Amino acid sequence: MAMMMISLHNLPSKLPVSRSNQFFTSRAMSLPLRSTVTVRSPKSSAQIRSPLIARASSTAGFSENVSDVLGEVTIFTATGEPVMLKDLWDQNEGVAVVALLRHFGCFCCWELASALKESKPRFDSAGVKLIAVGVGTPNKARILAERLPFPLDCLYADPDRKAYDVLGLYYGLGRTFFNPASAKVFSRFESLKKSLTNYTLEGTPDDKSGVLQQGGMFVFKGKELLYARKDEGTGDHAPLDDIFNICCKVPVA
C-alpha cells in the first residue's frame, strides 16, 4: 500500500467533486449486508434509520437502457482511434466482459490486467469479447500494453471517464486510499509481485484527478446487463471465477 500513498503527493490541491449521473440509482451502492442509511422524512426533519441491503454484483440499480447510454460513449483504442462502445461487440447476441480499470499507472490494475490477459484464451474459446478500459490517454494505455504486456486490440482509453460516469463507479480520496476493501491486495502479494516486473508510474494520467477513480466489472449479452460489480476500493476487483460462471451460463450465438 506504500505505493498508493506515494501518489498522494501528485494530487491536485483542489479535488473535483464526484460526478453523478441519471442512469444509476442508490440501490446499486455496494454496501455491506445489514448496513443502514440515514434518510429524512418529507414531512419531518427527523432522521429515519432504515435497512439497506445491496450487493456489489447486483444489476438492480441500473436502468434498463444503461447499455444504450453506455454504447453512445466514445473512447479510444490504444493506438488513438476513437470508437463507440456499442461498436465493440455484437449488440444483439454478443457476450462481452467490460473491465474498467482505475488507470494505467495503478499497480493493482496491472495485476488485474495480467489476470485478464492470462484468462483471454478462456474467454476466446467461449466466444466472449474481452474489453479492458482505463483512465488516461492512448499513449498511457500503450505503456501498459507494451510493458506488461497486454493485447492492444483489447485495450481502450477513457481520458474523460465518460464510461465510468455512466456506470456510476466510485470516485474520491477515501475510496482510493483508505477503504477497508483495499486490504485484499495484501492477500495477493505474489500475483502483484509477478505482474509488476516491468511496472512504471509513467502510465499515471497527466490529469492527476484521474487517480481517484475506481473501476468495476460488467458482463453484457447484447444490450442486456448480466453482471455488474463496482470496486469498493483500490484493488477490490471482481473474482474472475464469478465472471466465468456468468459467461459459461450464457449461450453464445
MOCORLIN-V352649 format. One record per residue. N is the residue number from 1. RES is the residue in three letters. PSI is psi in radians with two decimals (999 if undefined). Layout:
n: {N/N}
res: {RES/RES}
psi: {PSI/PSI}
This chain:
n: {1/2/3/4/5/6/7/8/9/10/11/12/13/14/15/16/17/18/19/20/21/22/23/24/25/26/27/28/29/30/31/32/33/34/35/36/37/38/39/40/41/42/43/44/45/46/47/48/49/50/51/52/53/54/55/56/57/58/59/60/61/62/63/64/65/66/67/68/69/70/71/72/73/74/75/76/77/78/79/80/81/82/83/84/85/86/87/88/89/90/91/92/93/94/95/96/97/98/99/100/101/102/103/104/105/106/107/108/109/110/111/112/113/114/115/116/117/118/119/120/121/122/123/124/125/126/127/128/129/130/131/132/133/134/135/136/137/138/139/140/141/142/143/144/145/146/147/148/149/150/151/152/153/154/155/156/157/158/159/160/161/162/163/164/165/166/167/168/169/170/171/172/173/174/175/176/177/178/179/180/181/182/183/184/185/186/187/188/189/190/191/192/193/194/195/196/197/198/199/200/201/202/203/204/205/206/207/208/209/210/211/212/213/214/215/216/217/218/219/220/221/222/223/224/225/226/227/228/229/230/231/232/233/234/235/236/237/238/239/240/241/242/243/244/245/246/247/248/249/250/251/252/253}
res: {MET/ALA/MET/MET/MET/ILE/SER/LEU/HIS/ASN/LEU/PRO/SER/LYS/LEU/PRO/VAL/SER/ARG/SER/ASN/GLN/PHE/PHE/THR/SER/ARG/ALA/MET/SER/LEU/PRO/LEU/ARG/SER/THR/VAL/THR/VAL/ARG/SER/PRO/LYS/SER/SER/ALA/GLN/ILE/ARG/SER/PRO/LEU/ILE/ALA/ARG/ALA/SER/SER/THR/ALA/GLY/PHE/SER/GLU/ASN/VAL/SER/ASP/VAL/LEU/GLY/GLU/VAL/THR/ILE/PHE/THR/ALA/THR/GLY/GLU/PRO/VAL/MET/LEU/LYS/ASP/LEU/TRP/ASP/GLN/ASN/GLU/GLY/VAL/ALA/VAL/VAL/ALA/LEU/LEU/ARG/HIS/PHE/GLY/CYS/PHE/CYS/CYS/TRP/GLU/LEU/ALA/SER/ALA/LEU/LYS/GLU/SER/LYS/PRO/ARG/PHE/ASP/SER/ALA/GLY/VAL/LYS/LEU/ILE/ALA/VAL/GLY/VAL/GLY/THR/PRO/ASN/LYS/ALA/ARG/ILE/LEU/ALA/GLU/ARG/LEU/PRO/PHE/PRO/LEU/ASP/CYS/LEU/TYR/ALA/ASP/PRO/ASP/ARG/LYS/ALA/TYR/ASP/VAL/LEU/GLY/LEU/TYR/TYR/GLY/LEU/GLY/ARG/THR/PHE/PHE/ASN/PRO/ALA/SER/ALA/LYS/VAL/PHE/SER/ARG/PHE/GLU/SER/LEU/LYS/LYS/SER/LEU/THR/ASN/TYR/THR/LEU/GLU/GLY/THR/PRO/ASP/ASP/LYS/SER/GLY/VAL/LEU/GLN/GLN/GLY/GLY/MET/PHE/VAL/PHE/LYS/GLY/LYS/GLU/LEU/LEU/TYR/ALA/ARG/LYS/ASP/GLU/GLY/THR/GLY/ASP/HIS/ALA/PRO/LEU/ASP/ASP/ILE/PHE/ASN/ILE/CYS/CYS/LYS/VAL/PRO/VAL/ALA}
psi: {-0.21/-0.63/-0.58/-0.68/-0.50/-0.69/-0.12/-0.53/-0.32/0.04/2.62/2.69/-0.53/2.05/2.37/2.63/2.47/2.37/2.34/2.96/2.83/0.02/0.02/2.31/2.90/-0.27/-0.34/0.09/2.35/1.42/2.67/2.70/2.53/0.29/2.86/2.75/2.45/2.18/2.83/2.38/2.40/-0.33/0.00/2.70/-0.03/2.53/2.51/2.29/2.00/2.54/2.49/1.95/2.13/2.68/2.63/-0.55/0.25/2.46/0.02/-0.49/0.02/2.46/2.75/-0.41/0.34/-0.62/-0.59/-0.75/-0.76/-0.67/-0.44/-0.10/2.32/2.19/-2.90/2.50/2.91/-0.27/0.01/0.10/2.29/2.51/2.50/2.48/-0.61/-0.28/0.02/-0.26/2.80/2.06/0.00/-1.00/-0.09/2.50/2.27/2.41/2.04/1.86/2.03/1.90/2.92/-1.26/2.94/-0.11/0.10/2.09/-0.51/-0.56/-0.49/-0.66/-0.79/-0.76/-0.66/-0.74/-0.67/-0.70/-0.76/-0.47/-0.16/-0.74/-0.62/-0.71/-0.78/-0.75/-0.43/0.01/0.47/2.31/2.23/2.21/2.02/2.22/2.42/2.76/2.23/3.11/2.86/-0.62/-0.53/-0.65/-0.68/-0.52/-0.83/-0.79/-0.67/-0.62/-0.50/-0.96/3.04/2.48/2.16/-0.59/-0.07/0.00/2.34/2.69/2.40/1.36/-0.49/0.07/0.59/-0.77/-0.63/-0.66/-0.77/-0.67/-0.02/0.63/2.65/2.64/2.42/2.88/-0.81/-0.79/-0.65/-0.73/-0.38/0.17/2.34/-0.47/-0.39/-0.29/-0.29/-0.44/-0.46/-0.45/-0.08/0.58/-0.76/-0.73/-0.60/-0.84/-0.75/-0.72/-0.27/0.29/-0.75/0.42/2.55/2.54/-0.12/-0.30/-0.12/2.41/2.53/-0.64/1.74/-0.25/-0.36/-0.34/-0.19/0.01/2.36/2.81/-2.82/3.05/2.36/2.52/2.24/2.54/1.89/-2.12/0.02/2.21/2.00/-0.52/2.41/2.24/2.17/2.32/2.23/-0.57/3.13/2.20/-0.03/1.28/2.70/2.41/2.21/-0.45/-0.63/-0.71/-0.77/-0.71/-0.69/-0.82/-0.67/-0.41/-0.27/2.08/2.22/2.24/999}
